[in-house]
Amino acid sequence: MEHLISMRDLDTRRINALIKRAGDIESGREKPDMSNRVMGALFFEPSTRTQLSFDTAMKRLGGKVITMSGTKGTSVEKGESLADTVKIINQYADIIVVRHYNEGAARYISEQVDIPVVNAGDGANQHPTQSLLDLYSIQKTQNTLNNLRIALVGDLKYGRTVHSLVYALAGYNPVFYFVAPEALAMPQYILDDLDNMGMTYEVRETLEEIIPQLDIMYVTRIQRERFADPEEYEKVKNAFIIRAAHLTEVKENFRILHPLPRVNEIHTDVDTLPGAYYFQQAGNGVYMRQAILTTLLEQL
């Protein structure tokens, strides 16, 4: 694994190895030492959890972090190209973690440097480290990744987390329910890929009737920043608001996940339910990102 750019680049063997390693790090069975390594964190797009999670992960491994948040005050404002920026960071760091607003930016960066690159989100395309921490969270709560019934709810058009998660879970024989307003439906190219893989899924605009069947409900925010027309956002922003009253007839193992931040798609009255797992999910990100950083840096 030279880089981590897309979930489509990982098979189930590699995914399982990363999940096992995250668990070993969390339990203390493995204690990697990255004290002689430097991570370059390039966040061209705002982030809270992902940036702080990577920062925490590297520092708990004993490593150092250099960070560029946004482009204000950097040479990018002077007209420096993306290629030149990352070639400079290549001289300072052992690994690059990048979030960028353009789809395909992470793969492009990986072609410009000779150190590992981790995609921390590229536009509406992919967010593989989020998907891997999601898989780790699902494994911890279900004791398996196989044969689960999983609803992906909300913004499935622009939601890079769900795009990555679909590919991540494809090797574990899930049944998917894609629940979204028509304007935010799962992109057709992903449905085509699932058809070619022989996957089972349903496309829906309502949620209530499938809730009792679910093992996992994965809710996403309607992303205002992805809409060119504010009026279109206003039409769909409240398409789904999950409340405790909706979750009275769920399976014992049912868990509700969310990549965060949330706006109003999960009401705070859900937070105290046994199935609410989104804050623990965020905490799992540190262990998975430690596993990713360790795996990529070991090859140097």
C-alpha positions as CSV (number, residue, x, y, z in Angstrom):
1,M,0.0,0.0,0.0
2,E,2.1,2.9,-1.3
3,H,-0.7,5.5,-0.8
4,L,-4.3,5.7,0.5
5,I,-6.3,7.5,-2.2
6,S,-9.5,5.6,-2.8
7,M,-11.3,2.6,-1.2
8,R,-11.4,1.1,-4.6
9,D,-7.6,0.6,-4.2
10,L,-8.0,-1.7,-1.2
11,D,-9.2,-5.3,-1.1
12,T,-10.8,-7.0,1.9
13,R,-7.4,-8.5,3.0
14,R,-5.9,-5.1,3.3
15,I,-9.0,-3.6,5.0
16,N,-9.1,-6.5,7.5
17,A,-5.4,-6.0,8.3
18,L,-5.9,-2.3,9.0
19,I,-8.9,-3.0,11.2
20,K,-6.9,-5.6,13.2
21,R,-4.0,-3.2,13.5
22,A,-6.3,-0.4,14.8
23,G,-7.7,-2.8,17.4
24,D,-4.2,-3.8,18.4
25,I,-3.1,-0.2,18.8
26,E,-6.3,0.7,20.8
27,S,-5.8,-2.3,23.1
28,G,-2.1,-1.6,23.6
29,R,-1.0,-4.9,22.0
30,E,1.0,-2.9,19.5
31,K,2.8,0.4,20.3
32,P,4.3,1.8,17.1
33,D,7.1,4.4,17.4
34,M,7.1,7.2,14.9
35,S,9.3,9.5,16.9
36,N,11.6,10.1,13.9
37,R,8.8,10.8,11.4
38,V,7.1,14.1,10.3
39,M,3.5,14.3,8.9
40,G,2.6,17.1,6.6
41,A,-1.1,18.0,7.0
42,L,-2.3,20.0,4.0
43,F,-6.0,21.1,4.5
44,F,-7.1,23.3,1.6
45,E,-10.7,22.8,2.8
46,P,-12.0,23.3,6.4
47,S,-11.9,20.3,8.8
48,T,-12.3,19.7,12.5
49,R,-12.4,16.0,13.2
50,T,-10.3,14.7,10.4
51,Q,-7.5,17.3,10.9
52,L,-7.4,17.0,14.7
53,S,-7.8,13.2,14.5
54,F,-4.7,12.9,12.3
55,D,-2.8,15.4,14.4
56,T,-3.6,13.4,17.6
57,A,-2.9,10.1,15.9
58,M,0.6,11.2,14.8
59,K,1.5,12.8,18.0
60,R,0.4,9.8,20.1
61,L,2.7,7.7,17.9
62,G,5.6,10.1,18.9
63,G,5.8,11.8,15.6
64,K,5.8,15.5,14.6
65,V,3.2,17.4,12.5
66,I,3.6,20.4,10.2
67,T,0.3,21.9,9.1
68,M,-1.1,24.1,6.4
69,S,-4.7,25.1,7.0
70,G,-6.2,26.9,4.1
71,T,-4.2,29.0,1.7
72,K,-4.3,32.4,3.5
73,G,-0.7,33.7,4.0
74,T,0.8,30.9,1.9
75,S,2.6,31.0,-1.4
76,V,-0.6,29.6,-3.0
77,E,-1.9,33.2,-2.7
78,K,1.1,34.3,-4.7
79,G,0.2,31.9,-7.5
80,E,2.2,28.8,-6.6
81,S,0.9,25.7,-8.3
82,L,-0.4,22.7,-6.3
83,A,2.4,20.6,-7.8
84,D,5.1,23.0,-6.5
85,T,3.5,23.3,-3.1
86,V,3.5,19.5,-2.5
87,K,7.0,19.1,-4.0
88,I,8.2,21.5,-1.3
89,I,6.3,19.6,1.5
90,N,8.0,16.5,0.1
91,Q,11.3,18.0,1.3
92,Y,10.0,18.5,4.8
93,A,7.8,15.6,5.6
94,D,7.7,11.8,5.5
95,I,4.0,11.5,4.6
96,I,1.4,13.9,3.3
97,V,-2.2,14.0,4.5
98,V,-4.3,16.2,2.2
99,R,-7.8,17.5,2.0
100,H,-8.7,19.4,-1.2
101,Y,-11.8,20.8,-2.7
102,N,-11.1,19.3,-6.2
103,E,-12.0,15.8,-7.0
104,G,-8.9,13.8,-8.0
105,A,-6.5,16.2,-6.2
106,A,-5.1,13.5,-3.8
107,R,-4.2,11.2,-6.7
108,Y,-2.6,14.0,-8.6
109,I,-0.5,14.9,-5.6
110,S,0.6,11.3,-5.2
111,E,2.0,11.5,-8.7
112,Q,4.1,14.6,-7.8
113,V,5.9,13.3,-4.8
114,D,7.9,10.3,-3.6
115,I,6.5,9.9,-0.1
116,P,3.1,8.3,0.9
117,V,-0.1,10.4,0.4
118,V,-3.3,10.0,2.3
119,N,-6.5,11.3,0.9
120,A,-8.4,13.1,3.7
121,G,-11.2,14.1,1.4
122,D,-11.2,15.3,-2.2
123,G,-14.3,17.3,-3.1
124,A,-17.4,15.1,-3.4
125,N,-15.3,12.1,-4.5
126,Q,-13.7,10.0,-1.7
127,H,-12.8,10.0,2.0
128,P,-11.1,6.6,2.5
129,T,-9.8,7.2,6.1
130,Q,-13.4,8.0,7.2
131,S,-14.6,4.8,5.6
132,L,-11.9,2.8,7.3
133,L,-12.8,4.2,10.7
134,D,-16.5,3.6,9.9
135,L,-15.6,-0.1,9.2
136,Y,-13.7,-0.3,12.4
137,S,-16.7,1.1,14.2
138,I,-19.1,-1.3,12.6
139,Q,-16.8,-4.2,13.4
140,K,-16.6,-3.2,17.0
141,T,-20.4,-2.9,17.4
142,Q,-21.5,-5.8,15.3
143,N,-18.6,-8.2,15.7
144,T,-18.6,-8.7,12.0
145,L,-18.7,-6.8,8.7
146,N,-20.4,-9.6,6.8
147,N,-24.1,-9.8,5.7
148,L,-25.3,-6.6,7.3
149,R,-28.3,-4.5,6.4
150,I,-27.1,-0.9,6.1
151,A,-29.1,2.2,5.3
152,L,-27.2,5.2,4.0
153,V,-29.4,8.3,4.6
154,G,-29.2,11.9,3.5
155,D,-26.9,13.5,1.0
156,L,-25.8,10.5,-1.2
157,K,-25.0,12.7,-4.2
158,Y,-22.2,14.9,-2.7
159,G,-21.4,12.8,0.3
160,R,-17.9,11.5,-0.2
161,T,-18.0,9.5,3.0
162,V,-20.9,7.3,1.7
163,H,-19.3,7.0,-1.7
164,S,-16.1,5.5,-0.1
165,L,-18.1,3.4,2.4
166,V,-20.1,1.7,-0.4
167,Y,-16.9,0.5,-2.0
168,A,-15.4,-0.4,1.4
169,L,-18.3,-2.6,2.3
170,A,-18.8,-4.2,-1.1
171,G,-16.6,-7.2,-0.3
172,Y,-18.7,-8.1,2.8
173,N,-22.0,-9.0,1.1
174,P,-24.2,-6.2,2.6
175,V,-27.7,-5.3,1.7
176,F,-27.8,-1.5,1.1
177,Y,-30.7,0.9,1.4
178,F,-30.0,4.2,-0.3
179,V,-32.4,6.7,1.3
180,A,-32.3,10.2,-0.1
181,P,-34.4,12.9,-1.9
182,E,-34.3,12.4,-5.6
183,A,-32.1,15.4,-6.0
184,L,-29.5,13.9,-3.7
185,A,-29.6,10.3,-4.9
186,M,-26.6,8.0,-5.1
187,P,-24.7,8.7,-8.3
188,Q,-25.6,6.4,-11.2
189,Y,-21.9,5.4,-11.7
190,I,-21.8,3.9,-8.2
191,L,-25.1,2.0,-8.8
192,D,-23.6,0.7,-12.1
193,D,-20.5,-0.5,-10.2
194,L,-22.7,-2.3,-7.6
195,D,-24.7,-3.9,-10.4
196,N,-21.5,-5.1,-12.0
197,M,-20.4,-6.6,-8.7
198,G,-23.8,-8.3,-8.2
199,M,-24.6,-6.3,-5.0
200,T,-28.0,-6.1,-3.4
201,Y,-29.5,-2.6,-2.9
202,E,-32.7,-0.6,-2.8
203,V,-33.2,3.0,-3.7
204,R,-35.7,4.8,-1.5
205,E,-37.0,8.2,-0.6
206,T,-38.5,7.2,2.8
207,L,-37.0,5.5,5.8
208,E,-39.6,4.4,8.3
209,E,-40.6,1.0,7.0
210,I,-37.0,-0.4,6.9
211,I,-35.8,0.8,10.3
212,P,-36.7,-2.5,12.1
213,Q,-34.6,-4.5,9.6
214,L,-31.4,-2.4,10.0
215,D,-28.1,-3.3,11.7
216,I,-26.6,0.1,10.8
217,M,-28.1,3.5,9.9
218,Y,-25.5,5.8,8.5
219,V,-26.8,9.4,8.4
220,T,-25.1,12.2,6.5
221,R,-25.4,16.0,6.6
222,I,-27.0,17.8,3.7
223,Q,-23.9,19.8,2.6
224,R,-24.8,23.4,1.9
225,E,-21.3,24.1,0.6
226,R,-21.8,21.7,-2.3
227,F,-24.9,23.5,-3.7
228,A,-24.4,26.2,-6.4
229,D,-28.0,27.3,-5.9
230,P,-29.0,28.2,-2.3
231,E,-32.7,27.7,-3.2
232,E,-32.0,24.1,-4.1
233,Y,-30.4,23.6,-0.7
234,E,-33.4,25.1,1.1
235,K,-35.7,22.6,-0.6
236,V,-33.9,19.5,0.8
237,K,-32.1,20.7,3.9
238,N,-34.7,19.1,6.2
239,A,-35.4,16.0,4.2
240,F,-34.5,13.7,7.1
241,I,-34.5,14.6,10.8
242,I,-34.0,11.4,12.8
243,R,-35.6,11.6,16.3
244,A,-35.7,9.1,19.2
245,A,-39.4,8.5,18.4
246,H,-38.4,7.0,15.0
247,L,-36.1,4.4,16.7
248,T,-38.5,2.6,19.1
249,E,-38.5,-0.7,17.1
250,V,-34.9,-1.4,16.3
251,K,-32.8,-4.5,16.6
252,E,-30.7,-4.9,19.7
253,N,-27.5,-4.6,17.8
254,F,-28.7,-1.5,15.8
255,R,-26.3,1.4,15.7
256,I,-26.6,4.9,14.2
257,L,-23.5,6.4,12.7
258,H,-22.7,9.8,11.3
259,P,-19.4,11.2,10.0
260,L,-20.1,14.6,11.7
261,P,-20.6,17.5,11.9
262,R,-24.3,17.2,12.2
263,V,-26.7,20.1,11.7
264,N,-30.3,18.9,12.5
265,E,-30.4,15.5,10.7
266,I,-30.1,13.7,14.0
267,H,-32.0,15.3,16.9
268,T,-30.2,15.6,20.2
269,D,-32.8,13.4,21.8
270,V,-31.2,10.5,20.0
271,D,-27.9,11.0,21.7
272,T,-28.8,9.1,24.9
273,L,-30.2,6.0,23.1
274,P,-28.2,2.8,23.2
275,G,-27.9,2.8,19.5
276,A,-26.2,6.2,19.2
277,Y,-22.6,5.7,18.3
278,Y,-21.4,8.7,16.4
279,F,-19.3,10.3,19.1
280,Q,-17.5,6.9,19.8
281,Q,-17.2,6.6,16.0
282,A,-15.2,9.8,15.9
283,G,-12.9,8.6,18.7
284,N,-12.2,5.4,16.7
285,G,-10.7,7.6,14.0
286,V,-7.6,8.1,16.0
287,Y,-6.8,4.4,16.2
288,M,-7.6,3.7,12.6
289,R,-5.5,6.7,11.4
290,Q,-2.6,5.5,13.6
291,A,-2.9,2.1,11.8
292,I,-2.9,3.8,8.4
293,L,0.1,6.1,9.2
294,T,2.1,3.2,10.7
295,T,1.4,1.0,7.7
296,L,2.4,3.6,5.2
297,L,5.5,4.8,7.0
298,E,6.8,1.3,7.7
299,Q,7.6,0.9,4.0
300,L,10.0,3.9,4.0
